[in-house]
Amino acid sequence: MAEKKVIITDSNYPDFGIEKEILGKAGADVTRFQCTSDSEIIEKAGNPDGLLNQYAPVTRAVFEKMDNLKVVGVYGIGVNS
């Protein structure tokens, strides 16, 4: 199975060991950044298969630049992101 790339765009959790463990079992390499803008996500994330997001804006520009992107998950609940 080809390795997948998942980027955590930002989070205020102290570590991301749980994400690495769970997604690693599915063949994903997980990297975390602390992006504050859509342009920073585009610059740092490259072309991942998935994004995990807390606060950074994942805008149309992000989707247009990431051809491999299949899923975006959000830490939290609600619709204000």
PyMOL Python script that loads the backbone (N, CA, C, O; Angstrom):
from pymol import cmd

cmd.read_pdbstr("""\
ATOM      1  N   MET A   1       0.845  -1.182   0.000  1.00  0.00           N
ATOM      2  CA  MET A   1       0.000   0.000   0.000  1.00  0.00           C
ATOM      3  C   MET A   1       0.890   1.244   0.000  1.00  0.00           C
ATOM      4  O   MET A   1       1.842   1.335   0.774  1.00  0.00           O
ATOM      5  N   ALA A   2       0.575   2.184  -0.861  1.00  0.00           N
ATOM      6  CA  ALA A   2       1.334   3.433  -0.937  1.00  0.00           C
ATOM      7  C   ALA A   2       1.077   4.268   0.305  1.00  0.00           C
ATOM      8  O   ALA A   2      -0.044   4.312   0.812  1.00  0.00           O
ATOM      9  N   GLU A   3       2.111   4.926   0.793  1.00  0.00           N
ATOM     10  CA  GLU A   3       1.962   5.762   1.981  1.00  0.00           C
ATOM     11  C   GLU A   3       1.163   7.012   1.661  1.00  0.00           C
ATOM     12  O   GLU A   3       1.373   7.655   0.633  1.00  0.00           O
ATOM     13  N   LYS A   4       0.264   7.339   2.538  1.00  0.00           N
ATOM     14  CA  LYS A   4      -0.555   8.539   2.419  1.00  0.00           C
ATOM     15  C   LYS A   4       0.098   9.657   3.235  1.00  0.00           C
ATOM     16  O   LYS A   4       0.877   9.401   4.153  1.00  0.00           O
ATOM     17  N   LYS A   5      -0.230  10.877   2.887  1.00  0.00           N
ATOM     18  CA  LYS A   5       0.298  12.036   3.590  1.00  0.00           C
ATOM     19  C   LYS A   5      -0.866  12.810   4.208  1.00  0.00           C
ATOM     20  O   LYS A   5      -1.772  13.260   3.506  1.00  0.00           O
ATOM     21  N   VAL A   6      -0.824  12.957   5.537  1.00  0.00           N
ATOM     22  CA  VAL A   6      -1.840  13.721   6.256  1.00  0.00           C
ATOM     23  C   VAL A   6      -1.142  14.857   6.990  1.00  0.00           C
ATOM     24  O   VAL A   6      -0.136  14.649   7.669  1.00  0.00           O
ATOM     25  N   ILE A   7      -1.681  16.043   6.847  1.00  0.00           N
ATOM     26  CA  ILE A   7      -1.131  17.233   7.488  1.00  0.00           C
ATOM     27  C   ILE A   7      -2.114  17.737   8.541  1.00  0.00           C
ATOM     28  O   ILE A   7      -3.298  17.926   8.262  1.00  0.00           O
ATOM     29  N   ILE A   8      -1.612  17.949   9.740  1.00  0.00           N
ATOM     30  CA  ILE A   8      -2.376  18.671  10.751  1.00  0.00           C
ATOM     31  C   ILE A   8      -2.003  20.128  10.561  1.00  0.00           C
ATOM     32  O   ILE A   8      -0.865  20.520  10.816  1.00  0.00           O
ATOM     33  N   THR A   9      -2.961  20.936  10.113  1.00  0.00           N
ATOM     34  CA  THR A   9      -2.656  22.329   9.777  1.00  0.00           C
ATOM     35  C   THR A   9      -2.323  23.150  11.008  1.00  0.00           C
ATOM     36  O   THR A   9      -1.469  24.035  10.960  1.00  0.00           O
ATOM     37  N   ASP A  10      -3.007  22.852  12.124  1.00  0.00           N
ATOM     38  CA  ASP A  10      -2.806  23.590  13.362  1.00  0.00           C
ATOM     39  C   ASP A  10      -3.576  22.876  14.466  1.00  0.00           C
ATOM     40  O   ASP A  10      -4.570  22.201  14.200  1.00  0.00           O
ATOM     41  N   SER A  11      -3.120  23.025  15.690  1.00  0.00           N
ATOM     42  CA  SER A  11      -3.877  22.525  16.837  1.00  0.00           C
ATOM     43  C   SER A  11      -3.233  23.071  18.105  1.00  0.00           C
ATOM     44  O   SER A  11      -2.055  23.428  18.126  1.00  0.00           O
ATOM     45  N   ASN A  12      -4.038  23.124  19.156  1.00  0.00           N
ATOM     46  CA  ASN A  12      -3.478  23.568  20.433  1.00  0.00           C
ATOM     47  C   ASN A  12      -3.331  22.408  21.404  1.00  0.00           C
ATOM     48  O   ASN A  12      -3.225  22.617  22.612  1.00  0.00           O
ATOM     49  N   TYR A  13      -3.324  21.180  20.882  1.00  0.00           N
ATOM     50  CA  TYR A  13      -3.091  20.003  21.709  1.00  0.00           C
ATOM     51  C   TYR A  13      -1.588  19.807  21.880  1.00  0.00           C
ATOM     52  O   TYR A  13      -0.826  20.109  20.962  1.00  0.00           O
ATOM     53  N   PRO A  14      -1.146  19.310  23.032  1.00  0.00           N
ATOM     54  CA  PRO A  14       0.294  19.229  23.297  1.00  0.00           C
ATOM     55  C   PRO A  14       1.063  18.272  22.393  1.00  0.00           C
ATOM     56  O   PRO A  14       2.242  18.501  22.121  1.00  0.00           O
ATOM     57  N   ASP A  15       0.423  17.214  21.927  1.00  0.00           N
ATOM     58  CA  ASP A  15       1.099  16.328  20.989  1.00  0.00           C
ATOM     59  C   ASP A  15       0.071  15.708  20.052  1.00  0.00           C
ATOM     60  O   ASP A  15      -1.134  15.900  20.220  1.00  0.00           O
ATOM     61  N   PHE A  16       0.555  14.965  19.066  1.00  0.00           N
ATOM     62  CA  PHE A  16      -0.355  14.348  18.110  1.00  0.00           C
ATOM     63  C   PHE A  16      -0.051  12.864  17.966  1.00  0.00           C
ATOM     64  O   PHE A  16      -0.159  12.292  16.881  1.00  0.00           O
ATOM     65  N   GLY A  17       0.333  12.252  19.087  1.00  0.00           N
ATOM     66  CA  GLY A  17       0.652  10.825  19.114  1.00  0.00           C
ATOM     67  C   GLY A  17      -0.521   9.939  18.743  1.00  0.00           C
ATOM     68  O   GLY A  17      -0.348   8.937  18.048  1.00  0.00           O
ATOM     69  N   ILE A  18      -1.711  10.294  19.197  1.00  0.00           N
ATOM     70  CA  ILE A  18      -2.897   9.483  18.880  1.00  0.00           C
ATOM     71  C   ILE A  18      -3.159   9.499  17.377  1.00  0.00           C
ATOM     72  O   ILE A  18      -3.425   8.460  16.771  1.00  0.00           O
ATOM     73  N   GLU A  19      -3.080  10.680  16.788  1.00  0.00           N
ATOM     74  CA  GLU A  19      -3.294  10.795  15.351  1.00  0.00           C
ATOM     75  C   GLU A  19      -2.252   9.978  14.585  1.00  0.00           C
ATOM     76  O   GLU A  19      -2.586   9.264  13.640  1.00  0.00           O
ATOM     77  N   LYS A  20      -0.986  10.089  15.002  1.00  0.00           N
ATOM     78  CA  LYS A  20       0.083   9.347  14.330  1.00  0.00           C
ATOM     79  C   LYS A  20      -0.139   7.843  14.446  1.00  0.00           C
ATOM     80  O   LYS A  20       0.078   7.106  13.483  1.00  0.00           O
ATOM     81  N   GLU A  21      -0.567   7.389  15.613  1.00  0.00           N
ATOM     82  CA  GLU A  21      -0.792   5.955  15.817  1.00  0.00           C
ATOM     83  C   GLU A  21      -1.938   5.439  14.942  1.00  0.00           C
ATOM     84  O   GLU A  21      -1.784   4.452  14.222  1.00  0.00           O
ATOM     85  N   ILE A  22      -3.069   6.105  15.011  1.00  0.00           N
ATOM     86  CA  ILE A  22      -4.249   5.641  14.276  1.00  0.00           C
ATOM     87  C   ILE A  22      -4.038   5.745  12.765  1.00  0.00           C
ATOM     88  O   ILE A  22      -4.290   4.788  12.034  1.00  0.00           O
ATOM     89  N   LEU A  23      -3.579   6.898  12.304  1.00  0.00           N
ATOM     90  CA  LEU A  23      -3.393   7.077  10.870  1.00  0.00           C
ATOM     91  C   LEU A  23      -2.205   6.274  10.337  1.00  0.00           C
ATOM     92  O   LEU A  23      -2.191   5.867   9.176  1.00  0.00           O
ATOM     93  N   GLY A  24      -1.218   6.052  11.193  1.00  0.00           N
ATOM     94  CA  GLY A  24      -0.078   5.221  10.802  1.00  0.00           C
ATOM     95  C   GLY A  24      -0.496   3.804  10.468  1.00  0.00           C
ATOM     96  O   GLY A  24       0.052   3.191   9.552  1.00  0.00           O
ATOM     97  N   LYS A  25      -1.469   3.276  11.209  1.00  0.00           N
ATOM     98  CA  LYS A  25      -1.985   1.934  10.926  1.00  0.00           C
ATOM     99  C   LYS A  25      -2.652   1.865   9.557  1.00  0.00           C
ATOM    100  O   LYS A  25      -2.747   0.792   8.960  1.00  0.00           O
ATOM    101  N   ALA A  26      -3.110   3.000   9.068  1.00  0.00           N
ATOM    102  CA  ALA A  26      -3.733   3.063   7.745  1.00  0.00           C
ATOM    103  C   ALA A  26      -2.717   3.434   6.661  1.00  0.00           C
ATOM    104  O   ALA A  26      -3.092   3.679   5.514  1.00  0.00           O
ATOM    105  N   GLY A  27      -1.441   3.475   7.023  1.00  0.00           N
ATOM    106  CA  GLY A  27      -0.399   3.760   6.048  1.00  0.00           C
ATOM    107  C   GLY A  27      -0.148   5.237   5.806  1.00  0.00           C
ATOM    108  O   GLY A  27       0.380   5.616   4.761  1.00  0.00           O
ATOM    109  N   ALA A  28      -0.526   6.078   6.774  1.00  0.00           N
ATOM    110  CA  ALA A  28      -0.362   7.521   6.590  1.00  0.00           C
ATOM    111  C   ALA A  28       0.802   8.066   7.410  1.00  0.00           C
ATOM    112  O   ALA A  28       1.006   7.689   8.564  1.00  0.00           O
ATOM    113  N   ASP A  29       1.546   8.950   6.790  1.00  0.00           N
ATOM    114  CA  ASP A  29       2.585   9.723   7.467  1.00  0.00           C
ATOM    115  C   ASP A  29       1.936  11.034   7.903  1.00  0.00           C
ATOM    116  O   ASP A  29       1.337  11.729   7.082  1.00  0.00           O
ATOM    117  N   VAL A  30       2.049  11.379   9.190  1.00  0.00           N
ATOM    118  CA  VAL A  30       1.381  12.559   9.732  1.00  0.00           C
ATOM    119  C   VAL A  30       2.409  13.600  10.147  1.00  0.00           C
ATOM    120  O   VAL A  30       3.379  13.291  10.839  1.00  0.00           O
ATOM    121  N   THR A  31       2.185  14.840   9.716  1.00  0.00           N
ATOM    122  CA  THR A  31       3.038  15.966  10.069  1.00  0.00           C
ATOM    123  C   THR A  31       2.160  17.091  10.598  1.00  0.00           C
ATOM    124  O   THR A  31       1.055  17.311  10.102  1.00  0.00           O
ATOM    125  N   ARG A  32       2.652  17.799  11.600  1.00  0.00           N
ATOM    126  CA  ARG A  32       1.872  18.907  12.162  1.00  0.00           C
ATOM    127  C   ARG A  32       2.603  20.230  11.971  1.00  0.00           C
ATOM    128  O   ARG A  32       3.815  20.329  12.166  1.00  0.00           O
ATOM    129  N   PHE A  33       1.837  21.233  11.588  1.00  0.00           N
ATOM    130  CA  PHE A  33       2.310  22.609  11.487  1.00  0.00           C
ATOM    131  C   PHE A  33       1.413  23.485  12.355  1.00  0.00           C
ATOM    132  O   PHE A  33       0.436  23.004  12.930  1.00  0.00           O
ATOM    133  N   GLN A  34       1.740  24.747  12.447  1.00  0.00           N
ATOM    134  CA  GLN A  34       0.894  25.716  13.146  1.00  0.00           C
ATOM    135  C   GLN A  34       0.581  26.847  12.179  1.00  0.00           C
ATOM    136  O   GLN A  34       1.053  27.972  12.347  1.00  0.00           O
ATOM    137  N   CYS A  35      -0.215  26.540  11.175  1.00  0.00           N
ATOM    138  CA  CYS A  35      -0.570  27.509  10.144  1.00  0.00           C
ATOM    139  C   CYS A  35      -1.649  28.458  10.664  1.00  0.00           C
ATOM    140  O   CYS A  35      -2.508  28.075  11.458  1.00  0.00           O
ATOM    141  N   THR A  36      -1.582  29.698  10.198  1.00  0.00           N
ATOM    142  CA  THR A  36      -2.584  30.688  10.593  1.00  0.00           C
ATOM    143  C   THR A  36      -3.344  31.261   9.408  1.00  0.00           C
ATOM    144  O   THR A  36      -4.254  32.071   9.586  1.00  0.00           O
ATOM    145  N   SER A  37      -2.977  30.848   8.203  1.00  0.00           N
ATOM    146  CA  SER A  37      -3.651  31.371   7.010  1.00  0.00           C
ATOM    147  C   SER A  37      -3.715  30.283   5.947  1.00  0.00           C
ATOM    148  O   SER A  37      -2.996  29.286   6.012  1.00  0.00           O
ATOM    149  N   ASP A  38      -4.588  30.493   4.969  1.00  0.00           N
ATOM    150  CA  ASP A  38      -4.683  29.530   3.874  1.00  0.00           C
ATOM    151  C   ASP A  38      -3.395  29.497   3.061  1.00  0.00           C
ATOM    152  O   ASP A  38      -2.994  28.433   2.591  1.00  0.00           O
ATOM    153  N   SER A  39      -2.743  30.641   2.887  1.00  0.00           N
ATOM    154  CA  SER A  39      -1.489  30.655   2.120  1.00  0.00           C
ATOM    155  C   SER A  39      -0.382  29.886   2.844  1.00  0.00           C
ATOM    156  O   SER A  39       0.468  29.268   2.201  1.00  0.00           O
ATOM    157  N   GLU A  40      -0.391  29.921   4.151  1.00  0.00           N
ATOM    158  CA  GLU A  40       0.585  29.149   4.927  1.00  0.00           C
ATOM    159  C   GLU A  40       0.313  27.646   4.799  1.00  0.00           C
ATOM    160  O   GLU A  40       1.249  26.852   4.701  1.00  0.00           O
ATOM    161  N   ILE A  41      -0.955  27.257   4.799  1.00  0.00           N
ATOM    162  CA  ILE A  41      -1.301  25.843   4.598  1.00  0.00           C
ATOM    163  C   ILE A  41      -0.778  25.387   3.241  1.00  0.00           C
ATOM    164  O   ILE A  41      -0.139  24.339   3.144  1.00  0.00           O
ATOM    165  N   ILE A  42      -1.042  26.159   2.204  1.00  0.00           N
ATOM    166  CA  ILE A  42      -0.609  25.806   0.851  1.00  0.00           C
ATOM    167  C   ILE A  42       0.912  25.697   0.790  1.00  0.00           C
ATOM    168  O   ILE A  42       1.443  24.760   0.195  1.00  0.00           O
ATOM    169  N   GLU A  43       1.605  26.639   1.395  1.00  0.00           N
ATOM    170  CA  GLU A  43       3.070  26.655   1.372  1.00  0.00           C
ATOM    171  C   GLU A  43       3.668  25.461   2.110  1.00  0.00           C
ATOM    172  O   GLU A  43       4.588  24.823   1.599  1.00  0.00           O
ATOM    173  N   LYS A  44       3.168  25.152   3.290  1.00  0.00           N
ATOM    174  CA  LYS A  44       3.786  24.133   4.135  1.00  0.00           C
ATOM    175  C   LYS A  44       3.294  22.716   3.854  1.00  0.00           C
ATOM    176  O   LYS A  44       4.064  21.762   3.971  1.00  0.00           O
ATOM    177  N   ALA A  45       2.030  22.570   3.488  1.00  0.00           N
ATOM    178  CA  ALA A  45       1.438  21.236   3.387  1.00  0.00           C
ATOM    179  C   ALA A  45       1.794  20.498   2.113  1.00  0.00           C
ATOM    180  O   ALA A  45       1.783  19.267   2.093  1.00  0.00           O
ATOM    181  N   GLY A  46       2.102  21.205   1.068  1.00  0.00           N
ATOM    182  CA  GLY A  46       2.372  20.531  -0.204  1.00  0.00           C
ATOM    183  C   GLY A  46       1.086  20.037  -0.827  1.00  0.00           C
ATOM    184  O   GLY A  46       0.152  20.812  -1.032  1.00  0.00           O
ATOM    185  N   ASN A  47       1.031  18.753  -1.128  1.00  0.00           N
ATOM    186  CA  ASN A  47      -0.142  18.175  -1.788  1.00  0.00           C
ATOM    187  C   ASN A  47      -0.560  16.901  -1.051  1.00  0.00           C
ATOM    188  O   ASN A  47      -0.383  15.800  -1.572  1.00  0.00           O
ATOM    189  N   PRO A  48      -1.115  17.045   0.160  1.00  0.00           N
ATOM    190  CA  PRO A  48      -1.435  15.879   0.981  1.00  0.00           C
ATOM    191  C   PRO A  48      -2.709  15.165   0.531  1.00  0.00           C
ATOM    192  O   PRO A  48      -3.474  15.664  -0.294  1.00  0.00           O
ATOM    193  N   ASP A  49      -2.904  13.978   1.105  1.00  0.00           N
ATOM    194  CA  ASP A  49      -4.137  13.235   0.888  1.00  0.00           C
ATOM    195  C   ASP A  49      -5.225  13.691   1.864  1.00  0.00           C
ATOM    196  O   ASP A  49      -6.416  13.588   1.569  1.00  0.00           O
ATOM    197  N   GLY A  50      -4.807  14.193   3.022  1.00  0.00           N
ATOM    198  CA  GLY A  50      -5.777  14.627   4.015  1.00  0.00           C
ATOM    199  C   GLY A  50      -5.253  15.761   4.871  1.00  0.00           C
ATOM    200  O   GLY A  50      -4.046  15.916   5.059  1.00  0.00           O
ATOM    201  N   LEU A  51      -6.181  16.549   5.384  1.00  0.00           N
ATOM    202  CA  LEU A  51      -5.864  17.630   6.317  1.00  0.00           C
ATOM    203  C   LEU A  51      -6.674  17.428   7.597  1.00  0.00           C
ATOM    204  O   LEU A  51      -7.849  17.064   7.544  1.00  0.00           O
ATOM    205  N   LEU A  52      -6.048  17.662   8.726  1.00  0.00           N
ATOM    206  CA  LEU A  52      -6.738  17.792  10.005  1.00  0.00           C
ATOM    207  C   LEU A  52      -6.565  19.238  10.413  1.00  0.00           C
ATOM    208  O   LEU A  52      -5.456  19.770  10.356  1.00  0.00           O
ATOM    209  N   ASN A  53      -7.630  19.874  10.820  1.00  0.00           N
ATOM    210  CA  ASN A  53      -7.637  21.313  11.010  1.00  0.00           C
ATOM    211  C   ASN A  53      -8.315  21.675  12.318  1.00  0.00           C
ATOM    212  O   ASN A  53      -9.279  21.025  12.723  1.00  0.00           O
ATOM    213  N   GLN A  54      -7.809  22.723  12.986  1.00  0.00           N
ATOM    214  CA  GLN A  54      -8.499  23.236  14.161  1.00  0.00           C
ATOM    215  C   GLN A  54      -9.025  24.644  13.900  1.00  0.00           C
ATOM    216  O   GLN A  54     -10.235  24.864  13.956  1.00  0.00           O
ATOM    217  N   TYR A  55      -8.149  25.595  13.620  1.00  0.00           N
ATOM    218  CA  TYR A  55      -8.581  26.985  13.448  1.00  0.00           C
ATOM    219  C   TYR A  55      -8.179  27.601  12.102  1.00  0.00           C
ATOM    220  O   TYR A  55      -8.867  28.497  11.612  1.00  0.00           O
ATOM    221  N   ALA A  56      -7.096  27.144  11.507  1.00  0.00           N
ATOM    222  CA  ALA A  56      -6.597  27.764  10.274  1.00  0.00           C
ATOM    223  C   ALA A  56      -7.662  27.687   9.182  1.00  0.00           C
ATOM    224  O   ALA A  56      -8.343  26.668   9.060  1.00  0.00           O
ATOM    225  N   PRO A  57      -7.815  28.739   8.393  1.00  0.00           N
ATOM    226  CA  PRO A  57      -8.849  28.745   7.354  1.00  0.00           C
ATOM    227  C   PRO A  57      -8.497  27.848   6.172  1.00  0.00           C
ATOM    228  O   PRO A  57      -7.484  28.052   5.503  1.00  0.00           O
ATOM    229  N   VAL A  58      -9.345  26.856   5.926  1.00  0.00           N
ATOM    230  CA  VAL A  58      -9.194  25.990   4.757  1.00  0.00           C
ATOM    231  C   VAL A  58     -10.183  26.512   3.724  1.00  0.00           C
ATOM    232  O   VAL A  58     -11.369  26.184   3.751  1.00  0.00           O
ATOM    233  N   THR A  59      -9.671  27.325   2.824  1.00  0.00           N
ATOM    234  CA  THR A  59     -10.511  28.036   1.861  1.00  0.00           C
ATOM    235  C   THR A  59     -10.509  27.340   0.502  1.00  0.00           C
ATOM    236  O   THR A  59      -9.848  26.320   0.305  1.00  0.00           O
ATOM    237  N   ARG A  60     -11.241  27.899  -0.395  1.00  0.00           N
ATOM    238  CA  ARG A  60     -11.286  27.404  -1.772  1.00  0.00           C
ATOM    239  C   ARG A  60      -9.883  27.342  -2.379  1.00  0.00           C
ATOM    240  O   ARG A  60      -9.568  26.413  -3.122  1.00  0.00           O
ATOM    241  N   ALA A  61      -9.044  28.330  -2.064  1.00  0.00           N
ATOM    242  CA  ALA A  61      -7.676  28.360  -2.592  1.00  0.00           C
ATOM    243  C   ALA A  61      -6.904  27.106  -2.195  1.00  0.00           C
ATOM    244  O   ALA A  61      -6.130  26.576  -2.992  1.00  0.00           O
ATOM    245  N   VAL A  62      -7.110  26.629  -0.971  1.00  0.00           N
ATOM    246  CA  VAL A  62      -6.439  25.411  -0.507  1.00  0.00           C
ATOM    247  C   VAL A  62      -6.883  24.225  -1.358  1.00  0.00           C
ATOM    248  O   VAL A  62      -6.050  23.464  -1.848  1.00  0.00           O
ATOM    249  N   PHE A  63      -8.195  24.069  -1.535  1.00  0.00           N
ATOM    250  CA  PHE A  63      -8.715  22.953  -2.324  1.00  0.00           C
ATOM    251  C   PHE A  63      -8.219  23.014  -3.770  1.00  0.00           C
ATOM    252  O   PHE A  63      -7.914  21.978  -4.360  1.00  0.00           O
ATOM    253  N   GLU A  64      -8.138  24.196  -4.336  1.00  0.00           N
ATOM    254  CA  GLU A  64      -7.697  24.339  -5.725  1.00  0.00           C
ATOM    255  C   GLU A  64      -6.232  23.990  -5.921  1.00  0.00           C
ATOM    256  O   GLU A  64      -5.847  23.582  -7.016  1.00  0.00           O
ATOM    257  N   LYS A  65      -5.402  24.137  -4.895  1.00  0.00           N
ATOM    258  CA  LYS A  65      -3.968  23.862  -5.008  1.00  0.00           C
ATOM    259  C   LYS A  65      -3.601  22.416  -4.680  1.00  0.00           C
ATOM    260  O   LYS A  65      -2.498  21.978  -5.008  1.00  0.00           O
ATOM    261  N   MET A  66      -4.499  21.668  -4.040  1.00  0.00           N
ATOM    262  CA  MET A  66      -4.171  20.328  -3.559  1.00  0.00           C
ATOM    263  C   MET A  66      -4.928  19.266  -4.334  1.00  0.00           C
ATOM    264  O   MET A  66      -6.038  18.882  -3.964  1.00  0.00           O
ATOM    265  N   ASP A  67      -4.312  18.791  -5.422  1.00  0.00           N
ATOM    266  CA  ASP A  67      -4.953  17.814  -6.299  1.00  0.00           C
ATOM    267  C   ASP A  67      -5.188  16.457  -5.634  1.00  0.00           C
ATOM    268  O   ASP A  67      -6.137  15.755  -5.983  1.00  0.00           O
ATOM    269  N   ASN A  68      -4.328  16.079  -4.674  1.00  0.00           N
ATOM    270  CA  ASN A  68      -4.459  14.779  -4.011  1.00  0.00           C
ATOM    271  C   ASN A  68      -5.429  14.792  -2.839  1.00  0.00           C
ATOM    272  O   ASN A  68      -5.776  13.731  -2.321  1.00  0.00           O
ATOM    273  N   LEU A  69      -5.869  15.959  -2.414  1.00  0.00           N
ATOM    274  CA  LEU A  69      -6.684  16.083  -1.199  1.00  0.00           C
ATOM    275  C   LEU A  69      -7.999  15.326  -1.343  1.00  0.00           C
ATOM    276  O   LEU A  69      -8.778  15.555  -2.268  1.00  0.00           O
ATOM    277  N   LYS A  70      -8.220  14.408  -0.387  1.00  0.00           N
ATOM    278  CA  LYS A  70      -9.419  13.578  -0.405  1.00  0.00           C
ATOM    279  C   LYS A  70     -10.332  13.837   0.783  1.00  0.00           C
ATOM    280  O   LYS A  70     -11.541  13.616   0.697  1.00  0.00           O
ATOM    281  N   VAL A  71      -9.763  14.304   1.894  1.00  0.00           N
ATOM    282  CA  VAL A  71     -10.557  14.467   3.110  1.00  0.00           C
ATOM    283  C   VAL A  71      -9.991  15.606   3.957  1.00  0.00           C
ATOM    284  O   VAL A  71      -8.780  15.815   4.024  1.00  0.00           O
ATOM    285  N   VAL A  72     -10.910  16.340   4.603  1.00  0.00           N
ATOM    286  CA  VAL A  72     -10.545  17.370   5.572  1.00  0.00           C
ATOM    287  C   VAL A  72     -11.332  17.078   6.832  1.00  0.00           C
ATOM    288  O   VAL A  72     -12.562  17.031   6.809  1.00  0.00           O
ATOM    289  N   GLY A  73     -10.622  16.881   7.933  1.00  0.00           N
ATOM    290  CA  GLY A  73     -11.262  16.665   9.229  1.00  0.00           C
ATOM    291  C   GLY A  73     -11.033  17.880  10.108  1.00  0.00           C
ATOM    292  O   GLY A  73     -10.010  18.555   9.996  1.00  0.00           O
ATOM    293  N   VAL A  74     -11.985  18.153  10.978  1.00  0.00           N
ATOM    294  CA  VAL A  74     -11.902  19.328  11.853  1.00  0.00           C
ATOM    295  C   VAL A  74     -11.971  18.870  13.299  1.00  0.00           C
ATOM    296  O   VAL A  74     -12.832  18.074  13.673  1.00  0.00           O
ATOM    297  N   TYR A  75     -11.045  19.384  14.113  1.00  0.00           N
ATOM    298  CA  TYR A  75     -11.107  19.156  15.558  1.00  0.00           C
ATOM    299  C   TYR A  75     -12.236  20.039  16.083  1.00  0.00           C
ATOM    300  O   TYR A  75     -12.152  21.264  15.992  1.00  0.00           O
ATOM    301  N   GLY A  76     -13.265  19.450  16.616  1.00  0.00           N
ATOM    302  CA  GLY A  76     -14.336  20.237  17.203  1.00  0.00           C
ATOM    303  C   GLY A  76     -15.684  19.899  16.603  1.00  0.00           C
ATOM    304  O   GLY A  76     -15.845  18.921  15.873  1.00  0.00           O
ATOM    305  N   ILE A  77     -16.636  20.731  16.933  1.00  0.00           N
ATOM    306  CA  ILE A  77     -17.997  20.553  16.446  1.00  0.00           C
ATOM    307  C   ILE A  77     -18.528  21.895  15.943  1.00  0.00           C
ATOM    308  O   ILE A  77     -17.931  22.937  16.216  1.00  0.00           O
ATOM    309  N   GLY A  78     -19.620  21.880  15.228  1.00  0.00           N
ATOM    310  CA  GLY A  78     -20.212  23.108  14.763  1.00  0.00           C
ATOM    311  C   GLY A  78     -19.931  23.368  13.298  1.00  0.00           C
ATOM    312  O   GLY A  78     -19.353  22.534  12.600  1.00  0.00           O
ATOM    313  N   VAL A  79     -20.347  24.534  12.847  1.00  0.00           N
ATOM    314  CA  VAL A  79     -20.209  24.869  11.433  1.00  0.00           C
ATOM    315  C   VAL A  79     -19.490  26.194  11.210  1.00  0.00           C
ATOM    316  O   VAL A  79     -19.483  26.694  10.085  1.00  0.00           O
ATOM    317  N   ASN A  80     -18.898  26.767  12.220  1.00  0.00           N
ATOM    318  CA  ASN A  80     -18.286  28.091  12.062  1.00  0.00           C
ATOM    319  C   ASN A  80     -16.882  28.057  11.469  1.00  0.00           C
ATOM    320  O   ASN A  80     -16.284  29.117  11.283  1.00  0.00           O
ATOM    321  N   SER A  81     -16.336  26.889  11.167  1.00  0.00           N
ATOM    322  CA  SER A  81     -15.042  26.822  10.491  1.00  0.00           C
ATOM    323  C   SER A  81     -15.252  26.783   9.006  1.00  0.00           C
ATOM    324  O   SER A  81     -14.284  26.725   8.247  1.00  0.00           O
TER     325      SER A  81
END
""", "prot")
cmd.dss("prot")
cmd.show_as("cartoon", "prot")
cmd.util.cbc("prot")
cmd.orient("prot")
